[in-house]
Amino acid sequence: MSTRCSGFLLGALALVAATGALANSDGTRTATLPFDDCLSIISEISSDLGEEPVVLVKTGDVHSVRIDAEDGYVTVSCSRPDSKMTLTKTGSTVTAGLASPRP
């Protein structure tokens, strides 16, 4: 990832960690976080990376997006009922065959 992207993701992960996040070996972190705060984090990540989020799920209680980065993507899911945020950093979509290379 670019320095800018990596720096922001480290900051977002630090925020998640400060809320008592649980880390999994697959690059996923889960934290207890109010729904509106989670939605704000999606906006901040999107703004910092300069990428519009791709909405995967959007209901009144669940919001899940994928935000493309230079060498992969970040998936952020927010759940209102259990006040949870799940953040997953995934490697290159190009090498995984999910996207064409950027120009």
Secondary structure, 3 states (H helix, E strand, C coil): CCHHHHHHHHHHHHHHHHCCCEECCCCEEEEECCHHHHHHHHHHHHHHHCCCCEEEEECCCEEEEEEEECCEEEEEEEECCCCEEEEEEECCCCCCCCCCCCC
